[in-house]
Amino acid sequence: MMTHLKIPKDKTMEGSIPLLTEGYEFALHRRQELQSNIFQTRLLGQTAICLGGREGAELFYNNDLFQRGGAIPKRIQKSLFGEKGVQTLDGKAHLHRKQLFMSLMTPERLGEIAGIVKRQWQAAALRWESTVQLELFDEAQQVMCRAACQWAGVPLREQDVKLISDELGQMVESFGGLGSRYQEGKQARRHTEQWVSELIGLIREGRVDVPEQTAAYAMSWHRDTEDQLLDVSTAAVELINIIRPIVAIGRYVVFSALALHDYPEARERLITSFQTEADRTYSQWFVQEVRRLYPFTPILGAQVKKDFEWNGYHFPQGTMVILDVYGTTHDPQLWQEPNQFNPARFADWDGSPFDLIPQGGGDHRNDHRCAGEWLTIDVMRVSLEFLATQLTYDVPAQDLSIDLSRMPAIPASRFIMSHARLKPPYSNII
């Protein structure tokens, strides 16, 4: 009989409550306590194996060993992701659907959304001229909602911007939420799916015309592996899976503003980079460090497809497996002084797809890594340039602390700005 190594066990009998109370640091705390990048716990009444670190992430993205179907809890599908979306698929069906998303991420289309975001920020700043104070988080969500819908070919009336951006934001807020926060996310999804489903129907009936290069067109006319059009509800889910994550970039914009505020030396070097560096290398490092340091995705889940052995440990078929995303981006074995903000650390980064994983790891085309990661980076860089070089503003006294037990996390004050104005000559652009 083969002898297996015993996977270190979490002392907690049921980890679901500690996960909600410790949030992003739940898995990291246990990996540190057990001095292991693998441990066993229980979540939602099931045995779960948690992996962390580069080796753990590389294992987690082995599609021969793990599947996503059945691994995403229904409560998350009913609020954040939607049902029958690309995140729930495996194998041929996943590859086919993933190519749909990747086809939208061409250099030309990424350049288009960068330009749209830049103009939307400038337009927002002109609106702010009559405002003494504003909450950047709310404004960022609205800017991203306007940009996402314009880029995706989704008609959006000005009077609906606040409602739609709030509802897309509530879907993100529902992750890790209980009670009213979760119920608001579910209700927001139902309302948004109804709105987008109606749009898909109108596009298919020829009553709404959208450009062929847009996500609205692609989702409306995409055919599955059986050469059948997606049903309207699934097409709507996938179109929302384009615009919702773009709205969620508003969180990274707030974290970027916080980094600019907390690290003035990095801010000055960033401004110099935008003004003098042809390749803007430092701004790329800055964006990556914001994505690494600040909390975004806490964990990801999968399910063991078949029994296998790894490093002497046994993984039984059907077992839930959790990847510690936040802990891996803060792992001292991978990142020197991981809790310090240091963009220059990326000067020597080898580009591994298994350590900088705030939006998932592995390969963009074949794995479950976010298809919009390049879009996120480009939009963040445009937003950073706007905040650092085109806008002048004050940061009044406020609570900028980040509670890591809250998922998703955001500064307590949601970053209040006062007297925000465009700098000349940008104030004369629009």
VEXVEXFI-780164 format. One record per residue (C-alpha): residue in three letters; y, z, x; residue number from 1. Coordinates in steps of 0.02 Angstrom, whole numbers. Example, Ala and Ser with C-alpha at 12.3 -4.5 7.8 and 13.67 -1.06 7.14 Angstrom:
VEXVEXFI-780164
<atom 'ALA' <-225 390 615> 1>
<atom 'SER' <-53 357 684> 2>
***
This chain:
VEXVEXFI-780164
<atom 'MET' <0 0 0> 1>
<atom 'MET' <171 -49 65> 2>
<atom 'THR' <288 98 101> 3>
<atom 'HIS' <469 73 50> 4>
<atom 'LEU' <620 166 113> 5>
<atom 'LYS' <692 283 -16> 6>
<atom 'ILE' <862 225 -76> 7>
<atom 'PRO' <985 371 -59> 8>
<atom 'LYS' <1023 444 -230> 9>
<atom 'ASP' <1186 496 -308> 10>
<atom 'LYS' <1175 680 -356> 11>
<atom 'THR' <1257 642 -524> 12>
<atom 'MET' <1129 628 -663> 13>
<atom 'GLU' <1233 496 -756> 14>
<atom 'GLY' <1370 401 -663> 15>
<atom 'SER' <1462 325 -811> 16>
<atom 'ILE' <1582 471 -833> 17>
<atom 'PRO' <1619 491 -647> 18>
<atom 'LEU' <1649 303 -639> 19>
<atom 'LEU' <1782 319 -773> 20>
<atom 'THR' <1859 475 -695> 21>
<atom 'GLU' <1854 420 -513> 22>
<atom 'GLY' <1887 236 -548> 23>
<atom 'TYR' <1903 124 -397> 24>
<atom 'GLU' <1838 255 -275> 25>
<atom 'PHE' <1679 299 -371> 26>
<atom 'ALA' <1561 196 -261> 27>
<atom 'LEU' <1660 219 -100> 28>
<atom 'HIS' <1654 409 -117> 29>
<atom 'ARG' <1464 406 -135> 30>
<atom 'ARG' <1438 283 7> 31>
<atom 'GLN' <1540 398 119> 32>
<atom 'GLU' <1452 555 58> 33>
<atom 'LEU' <1279 480 80> 34>
<atom 'GLN' <1330 384 238> 35>
<atom 'SER' <1247 230 168> 36>
<atom 'ASN' <1299 58 106> 37>
<atom 'ILE' <1164 69 -26> 38>
<atom 'PHE' <1133 207 -152> 39>
<atom 'GLN' <1052 232 -321> 40>
<atom 'THR' <1138 302 -475> 41>
<atom 'ARG' <1128 288 -665> 42>
<atom 'LEU' <1253 191 -769> 43>
<atom 'LEU' <1247 174 -958> 44>
<atom 'GLY' <1076 258 -955> 45>
<atom 'GLN' <1003 132 -833> 46>
<atom 'THR' <952 145 -651> 47>
<atom 'ALA' <1080 54 -545> 48>
<atom 'ILE' <1081 11 -361> 49>
<atom 'CYS' <1253 2 -282> 50>
<atom 'LEU' <1289 -106 -129> 51>
<atom 'GLY' <1440 -108 -16> 52>
<atom 'GLY' <1499 -180 149> 53>
<atom 'ARG' <1480 -357 216> 54>
<atom 'GLU' <1290 -356 219> 55>
<atom 'GLY' <1283 -287 43> 56>
<atom 'ALA' <1404 -418 -22> 57>
<atom 'GLU' <1306 -557 62> 58>
<atom 'LEU' <1147 -495 -23> 59>
<atom 'PHE' <1234 -478 -191> 60>
<atom 'TYR' <1282 -663 -189> 61>
<atom 'ASN' <1105 -725 -156> 62>
<atom 'ASN' <1077 -826 -314> 63>
<atom 'ASP' <889 -833 -283> 64>
<atom 'LEU' <879 -645 -302> 65>
<atom 'PHE' <1012 -600 -431> 66>
<atom 'GLN' <1072 -664 -598> 67>
<atom 'ARG' <1229 -628 -699> 68>
<atom 'GLY' <1157 -663 -872> 69>
<atom 'GLY' <1130 -496 -957> 70>
<atom 'ALA' <1223 -402 -820> 71>
<atom 'ILE' <1395 -403 -901> 72>
<atom 'PRO' <1403 -269 -1036> 73>
<atom 'LYS' <1443 -333 -1210> 74>
<atom 'ARG' <1595 -220 -1219> 75>
<atom 'ILE' <1669 -315 -1070> 76>
<atom 'GLN' <1626 -484 -1147> 77>
<atom 'LYS' <1707 -434 -1311> 78>
<atom 'SER' <1870 -387 -1227> 79>
<atom 'LEU' <1896 -456 -1052> 80>
<atom 'PHE' <1786 -608 -1020> 81>
<atom 'GLY' <1736 -673 -1192> 82>
<atom 'GLU' <1559 -715 -1245> 83>
<atom 'LYS' <1463 -864 -1172> 84>
<atom 'GLY' <1593 -889 -1036> 85>
<atom 'VAL' <1558 -951 -859> 86>
<atom 'GLN' <1539 -772 -795> 87>
<atom 'THR' <1382 -749 -901> 88>
<atom 'LEU' <1290 -904 -841> 89>
<atom 'ASP' <1163 -932 -703> 90>
<atom 'GLY' <1075 -1076 -615> 91>
<atom 'LYS' <1107 -1255 -668> 92>
<atom 'ALA' <1213 -1205 -818> 93>
<atom 'HIS' <1327 -1100 -707> 94>
<atom 'LEU' <1346 -1235 -574> 95>
<atom 'HIS' <1387 -1364 -707> 96>
<atom 'ARG' <1517 -1254 -792> 97>
<atom 'LYS' <1589 -1194 -626> 98>
<atom 'GLN' <1624 -1374 -576> 99>
<atom 'LEU' <1731 -1389 -731> 100>
<atom 'PHE' <1842 -1250 -664> 101>
<atom 'MET' <1842 -1312 -485> 102>
<atom 'SER' <1894 -1486 -543> 103>
<atom 'LEU' <2059 -1410 -597> 104>
<atom 'MET' <2093 -1334 -425> 105>
<atom 'THR' <2142 -1492 -331> 106>
<atom 'PRO' <2283 -1484 -202> 107>
<atom 'GLU' <2393 -1586 -319> 108>
<atom 'ARG' <2366 -1470 -467> 109>
<atom 'LEU' <2388 -1315 -360> 110>
<atom 'GLY' <2551 -1387 -297> 111>
<atom 'GLU' <2605 -1415 -477> 112>
<atom 'ILE' <2579 -1236 -531> 113>
<atom 'ALA' <2667 -1171 -376> 114>
<atom 'GLY' <2819 -1275 -426> 115>
<atom 'ILE' <2809 -1218 -606> 116>
<atom 'VAL' <2800 -1034 -555> 117>
<atom 'LYS' <2949 -1055 -439> 118>
<atom 'ARG' <3055 -1129 -579> 119>
<atom 'GLN' <2998 -997 -703> 120>
<atom 'TRP' <3051 -857 -586> 121>
<atom 'GLN' <3222 -935 -562> 122>
<atom 'ALA' <3244 -956 -750> 123>
<atom 'ALA' <3192 -775 -778> 124>
<atom 'ALA' <3319 -715 -649> 125>
<atom 'LEU' <3457 -804 -743> 126>
<atom 'ARG' <3405 -713 -902> 127>
<atom 'TRP' <3412 -549 -806> 128>
<atom 'GLU' <3598 -570 -769> 129>
<atom 'SER' <3640 -483 -933> 130>
<atom 'THR' <3515 -343 -898> 131>
<atom 'VAL' <3549 -183 -800> 132>
<atom 'GLN' <3366 -131 -782> 133>
<atom 'LEU' <3200 -218 -807> 134>
<atom 'GLU' <3016 -180 -788> 135>
<atom 'LEU' <2943 -304 -663> 136>
<atom 'PHE' <2766 -288 -731> 137>
<atom 'ASP' <2816 -346 -905> 138>
<atom 'GLU' <2929 -483 -837> 139>
<atom 'ALA' <2794 -544 -716> 140>
<atom 'GLN' <2667 -558 -856> 141>
<atom 'GLN' <2788 -663 -958> 142>
<atom 'VAL' <2829 -776 -809> 143>
<atom 'MET' <2645 -801 -775> 144>
<atom 'CYS' <2608 -832 -959> 145>
<atom 'ARG' <2742 -967 -970> 146>
<atom 'ALA' <2681 -1047 -808> 147>
<atom 'ALA' <2497 -1036 -855> 148>
<atom 'CYS' <2521 -1117 -1025> 149>
<atom 'GLN' <2634 -1254 -957> 150>
<atom 'TRP' <2511 -1295 -817> 151>
<atom 'ALA' <2358 -1285 -930> 152>
<atom 'GLY' <2433 -1396 -1065> 153>
<atom 'VAL' <2439 -1256 -1195> 154>
<atom 'PRO' <2590 -1272 -1312> 155>
<atom 'LEU' <2686 -1108 -1314> 156>
<atom 'ARG' <2837 -1072 -1422> 157>
<atom 'GLU' <2972 -966 -1342> 158>
<atom 'GLN' <2964 -839 -1484> 159>
<atom 'ASP' <2779 -814 -1449> 160>
<atom 'VAL' <2790 -783 -1261> 161>
<atom 'LYS' <2801 -593 -1271> 162>
<atom 'LEU' <2660 -579 -1398> 163>
<atom 'ILE' <2541 -696 -1304> 164>
<atom 'SER' <2577 -621 -1133> 165>
<atom 'ASP' <2551 -445 -1202> 166>
<atom 'GLU' <2386 -493 -1283> 167>
<atom 'LEU' <2321 -577 -1126> 168>
<atom 'GLY' <2375 -423 -1030> 169>
<atom 'GLN' <2287 -309 -1156> 170>
<atom 'MET' <2123 -398 -1120> 171>
<atom 'VAL' <2142 -350 -937> 172>
<atom 'GLU' <2197 -174 -985> 173>
<atom 'SER' <2038 -151 -1088> 174>
<atom 'PHE' <1930 -152 -932> 175>
<atom 'GLY' <1890 29 -893> 176>
<atom 'GLY' <1980 84 -1050> 177>
<atom 'LEU' <1913 191 -1190> 178>
<atom 'GLY' <1974 222 -1367> 179>
<atom 'SER' <2135 134 -1415> 180>
<atom 'ARG' <2153 39 -1251> 181>
<atom 'TYR' <1983 -42 -1273> 182>
<atom 'GLN' <2009 -76 -1458> 183>
<atom 'GLU' <2178 -158 -1423> 184>
<atom 'GLY' <2092 -270 -1296> 185>
<atom 'LYS' <1959 -322 -1421> 186>
<atom 'GLN' <2089 -358 -1555> 187>
<atom 'ALA' <2194 -457 -1431> 188>
<atom 'ARG' <2043 -563 -1385> 189>
<atom 'ARG' <2001 -599 -1567> 190>
<atom 'HIS' <2179 -652 -1604> 191>
<atom 'THR' <2196 -758 -1446> 192>
<atom 'GLU' <2026 -841 -1471> 193>
<atom 'GLN' <2077 -888 -1648> 194>
<atom 'TRP' <2240 -964 -1586> 195>
<atom 'VAL' <2157 -1061 -1444> 196>
<atom 'SER' <2010 -1116 -1553> 197>
<atom 'GLU' <2135 -1193 -1675> 198>
<atom 'LEU' <2217 -1283 -1529> 199>
<atom 'ILE' <2049 -1352 -1469> 200>
<atom 'GLY' <2014 -1415 -1644> 201>
<atom 'LEU' <2184 -1501 -1655> 202>
<atom 'ILE' <2157 -1584 -1486> 203>
<atom 'ARG' <1987 -1650 -1539> 204>
<atom 'GLU' <2060 -1715 -1702> 205>
<atom 'GLY' <2196 -1807 -1607> 206>
<atom 'ARG' <2333 -1706 -1688> 207>
<atom 'VAL' <2391 -1627 -1525> 208>
<atom 'ASP' <2405 -1733 -1369> 209>
<atom 'VAL' <2382 -1650 -1199> 210>
<atom 'PRO' <2381 -1730 -1026> 211>
<atom 'GLU' <2208 -1774 -959> 212>
<atom 'GLN' <2232 -1675 -798> 213>
<atom 'THR' <2258 -1511 -890> 214>
<atom 'ALA' <2137 -1370 -928> 215>
<atom 'ALA' <2167 -1389 -1115> 216>
<atom 'TYR' <2103 -1568 -1107> 217>
<atom 'ALA' <1959 -1526 -989> 218>
<atom 'MET' <1896 -1381 -1096> 219>
<atom 'SER' <1914 -1478 -1258> 220>
<atom 'TRP' <1808 -1624 -1198> 221>
<atom 'HIS' <1686 -1541 -1076> 222>
<atom 'ARG' <1503 -1579 -1106> 223>
<atom 'ASP' <1365 -1458 -1059> 224>
<atom 'THR' <1203 -1495 -966> 225>
<atom 'GLU' <1131 -1569 -1127> 226>
<atom 'ASP' <1281 -1688 -1140> 227>
<atom 'GLN' <1347 -1593 -1292> 228>
<atom 'LEU' <1527 -1542 -1317> 229>
<atom 'LEU' <1551 -1355 -1299> 230>
<atom 'ASP' <1564 -1271 -1468> 231>
<atom 'VAL' <1745 -1234 -1510> 232>
<atom 'SER' <1731 -1047 -1481> 233>
<atom 'THR' <1656 -1069 -1307> 234>
<atom 'ALA' <1786 -1200 -1261> 235>
<atom 'ALA' <1920 -1076 -1316> 236>
<atom 'VAL' <1842 -937 -1211> 237>
<atom 'GLU' <1845 -1049 -1057> 238>
<atom 'LEU' <2025 -1103 -1086> 239>
<atom 'ILE' <2073 -920 -1100> 240>
<atom 'ASN' <1975 -895 -938> 241>
<atom 'ILE' <2107 -1006 -858> 242>
<atom 'ILE' <2267 -931 -930> 243>
<atom 'ARG' <2215 -747 -936> 244>
<atom 'PRO' <2180 -731 -748> 245>
<atom 'ILE' <2346 -817 -709> 246>
<atom 'VAL' <2436 -688 -816> 247>
<atom 'ALA' <2340 -554 -721> 248>
<atom 'ILE' <2422 -615 -559> 249>
<atom 'GLY' <2573 -522 -626> 250>
<atom 'ARG' <2487 -364 -562> 251>
<atom 'TYR' <2481 -435 -387> 252>
<atom 'VAL' <2665 -479 -402> 253>
<atom 'VAL' <2703 -296 -439> 254>
<atom 'PHE' <2597 -240 -291> 255>
<atom 'SER' <2689 -368 -183> 256>
<atom 'ALA' <2856 -295 -237> 257>
<atom 'LEU' <2789 -121 -197> 258>
<atom 'ALA' <2737 -178 -23> 259>
<atom 'LEU' <2909 -255 6> 260>
<atom 'HIS' <2987 -89 -45> 261>
<atom 'ASP' <2871 26 53> 262>
<atom 'TYR' <2858 -74 214> 263>
<atom 'PRO' <3034 -135 265> 264>
<atom 'GLU' <2978 -195 437> 265>
<atom 'ALA' <2845 -306 359> 266>
<atom 'ARG' <2976 -366 234> 267>
<atom 'GLU' <3096 -418 372> 268>
<atom 'ARG' <2959 -511 465> 269>
<atom 'LEU' <2908 -595 302> 270>
<atom 'ILE' <3087 -655 270> 271>
<atom 'THR' <3094 -724 447> 272>
<atom 'SER' <2927 -811 416> 273>
<atom 'PHE' <2992 -897 261> 274>
<atom 'GLN' <3149 -952 353> 275>
<atom 'THR' <3078 -1008 520> 276>
<atom 'GLU' <2890 -1035 519> 277>
<atom 'ALA' <2839 -1212 473> 278>
<atom 'ASP' <2664 -1155 428> 279>
<atom 'ARG' <2721 -986 358> 280>
<atom 'THR' <2573 -899 437> 281>
<atom 'TYR' <2641 -723 415> 282>
<atom 'SER' <2671 -748 229> 283>
<atom 'GLN' <2487 -795 212> 284>
<atom 'TRP' <2438 -636 303> 285>
<atom 'PHE' <2554 -535 192> 286>
<atom 'VAL' <2475 -605 34> 287>
<atom 'GLN' <2300 -571 98> 288>
<atom 'GLU' <2345 -393 145> 289>
<atom 'VAL' <2416 -360 -29> 290>
<atom 'ARG' <2253 -426 -103> 291>
<atom 'ARG' <2150 -319 17> 292>
<atom 'LEU' <2244 -155 3> 293>
<atom 'TYR' <2297 -139 -178> 294>
<atom 'PRO' <2171 -108 -319> 295>
<atom 'PHE' <2120 -257 -423> 296>
<atom 'THR' <1933 -278 -456> 297>
<atom 'PRO' <1837 -112 -437> 298>
<atom 'ILE' <1654 -167 -452> 299>
<atom 'LEU' <1548 -315 -504> 300>
<atom 'GLY' <1376 -318 -583> 301>
<atom 'ALA' <1217 -420 -573> 302>
<atom 'GLN' <1033 -402 -615> 303>
<atom 'VAL' <881 -420 -502> 304>
<atom 'LYS' <796 -585 -543> 305>
<atom 'LYS' <628 -545 -460> 306>
<atom 'ASP' <553 -405 -355> 307>
<atom 'PHE' <605 -415 -172> 308>
<atom 'GLU' <626 -312 -14> 309>
<atom 'TRP' <787 -295 85> 310>
<atom 'ASN' <805 -191 244> 311>
<atom 'GLY' <651 -94 190> 312>
<atom 'TYR' <718 -55 16> 313>
<atom 'HIS' <630 -113 -142> 314>
<atom 'PHE' <729 -198 -281> 315>
<atom 'PRO' <627 -204 -443> 316>
<atom 'GLN' <650 -349 -562> 317>
<atom 'GLY' <777 -314 -700> 318>
<atom 'THR' <869 -176 -605> 319>
<atom 'MET' <1058 -169 -624> 320>
<atom 'VAL' <1148 -195 -457> 321>
<atom 'ILE' <1331 -152 -428> 322>
<atom 'LEU' <1441 -221 -288> 323>
<atom 'ASP' <1575 -101 -227> 324>
<atom 'VAL' <1720 -224 -217> 325>
<atom 'TYR' <1862 -102 -188> 326>
<atom 'GLY' <1761 0 -63> 327>
<atom 'THR' <1716 -155 37> 328>
<atom 'THR' <1899 -205 54> 329>
<atom 'HIS' <1933 -27 114> 330>
<atom 'ASP' <1780 -7 224> 331>
<atom 'PRO' <1826 67 396> 332>
<atom 'GLN' <1676 -24 470> 333>
<atom 'LEU' <1760 -188 423> 334>
<atom 'TRP' <1946 -147 426> 335>
<atom 'GLN' <2034 -41 558> 336>
<atom 'GLU' <2138 93 471> 337>
<atom 'PRO' <2093 19 302> 338>
<atom 'ASN' <2222 120 203> 339>
<atom 'GLN' <2367 57 308> 340>
<atom 'PHE' <2468 -98 261> 341>
<atom 'ASN' <2455 -216 409> 342>
<atom 'PRO' <2467 -403 375> 343>
<atom 'ALA' <2444 -443 560> 344>
<atom 'ARG' <2261 -387 548> 345>
<atom 'PHE' <2226 -561 479> 346>
<atom 'ALA' <2275 -642 643> 347>
<atom 'ASP' <2099 -603 703> 348>
<atom 'TRP' <2006 -615 537> 349>
<atom 'ASP' <1855 -729 545> 350>
<atom 'GLY' <1872 -788 365> 351>
<atom 'SER' <1709 -709 307> 352>
<atom 'PRO' <1674 -737 122> 353>
<atom 'PHE' <1593 -564 114> 354>
<atom 'ASP' <1726 -439 168> 355>
<atom 'LEU' <1891 -493 87> 356>
<atom 'ILE' <1821 -497 -89> 357>
<atom 'PRO' <1954 -436 -212> 358>
<atom 'GLN' <1908 -582 -327> 359>
<atom 'GLY' <1725 -590 -283> 360>
<atom 'GLY' <1632 -655 -131> 361>
<atom 'GLY' <1522 -799 -79> 362>
<atom 'ASP' <1558 -983 -105> 363>
<atom 'HIS' <1688 -1040 -231> 364>
<atom 'ARG' <1586 -1187 -295> 365>
<atom 'ASN' <1411 -1115 -302> 366>
<atom 'ASP' <1434 -928 -325> 367>
<atom 'HIS' <1527 -818 -448> 368>
<atom 'ARG' <1681 -804 -336> 369>
<atom 'CYS' <1839 -831 -437> 370>
<atom 'ALA' <1877 -1018 -453> 371>
<atom 'GLY' <2062 -977 -459> 372>
<atom 'GLU' <2071 -881 -295> 373>
<atom 'TRP' <2168 -1020 -206> 374>
<atom 'LEU' <2284 -1031 -357> 375>
<atom 'THR' <2311 -843 -348> 376>
<atom 'ILE' <2358 -851 -164> 377>
<atom 'ASP' <2479 -996 -191> 378>
<atom 'VAL' <2561 -913 -342> 379>
<atom 'MET' <2576 -748 -249> 380>
<atom 'ARG' <2659 -833 -101> 381>
<atom 'VAL' <2786 -921 -212> 382>
<atom 'SER' <2822 -758 -302> 383>
<atom 'LEU' <2841 -666 -136> 384>
<atom 'GLU' <2964 -794 -73> 385>
<atom 'PHE' <3064 -774 -234> 386>
<atom 'LEU' <3068 -583 -221> 387>
<atom 'ALA' <3103 -578 -33> 388>
<atom 'THR' <3227 -721 -8> 389>
<atom 'GLN' <3299 -778 -175> 390>
<atom 'LEU' <3329 -616 -270> 391>
<atom 'THR' <3437 -465 -239> 392>
<atom 'TYR' <3397 -305 -332> 393>
<atom 'ASP' <3396 -116 -320> 394>
<atom 'VAL' <3245 -3 -338> 395>
<atom 'PRO' <3302 156 -427> 396>
<atom 'ALA' <3210 322 -409> 397>
<atom 'GLN' <3046 313 -506> 398>
<atom 'ASP' <2862 357 -498> 399>
<atom 'LEU' <2781 219 -396> 400>
<atom 'SER' <2616 311 -372> 401>
<atom 'ILE' <2453 221 -408> 402>
<atom 'ASP' <2318 317 -499> 403>
<atom 'LEU' <2153 249 -432> 404>
<atom 'SER' <2057 334 -572> 405>
<atom 'ARG' <2138 213 -694> 406>
<atom 'MET' <2056 42 -707> 407>
<atom 'PRO' <2148 -75 -696> 408>
<atom 'ALA' <2276 14 -588> 409>
<atom 'ILE' <2464 -17 -583> 410>
<atom 'PRO' <2611 89 -519> 411>
<atom 'ALA' <2653 224 -645> 412>
<atom 'SER' <2829 157 -676> 413>
<atom 'ARG' <2770 -24 -674> 414>
<atom 'PHE' <2908 -54 -547> 415>
<atom 'ILE' <3083 -37 -618> 416>
<atom 'MET' <3217 -149 -543> 417>
<atom 'SER' <3404 -139 -574> 418>
<atom 'HIS' <3546 -264 -550> 419>
<atom 'ALA' <3426 -406 -515> 420>
<atom 'ARG' <3522 -564 -475> 421>
<atom 'LEU' <3488 -731 -391> 422>
<atom 'LYS' <3566 -748 -219> 423>
<atom 'PRO' <3679 -896 -184> 424>
<atom 'PRO' <3640 -1041 -172> 425>
<atom 'TYR' <3490 -1012 -287> 426>
<atom 'SER' <3604 -953 -428> 427>
<atom 'ASN' <3672 -1131 -437> 428>
<atom 'ILE' <3501 -1218 -448> 429>
<atom 'ILE' <3475 -1207 -636> 430>
***
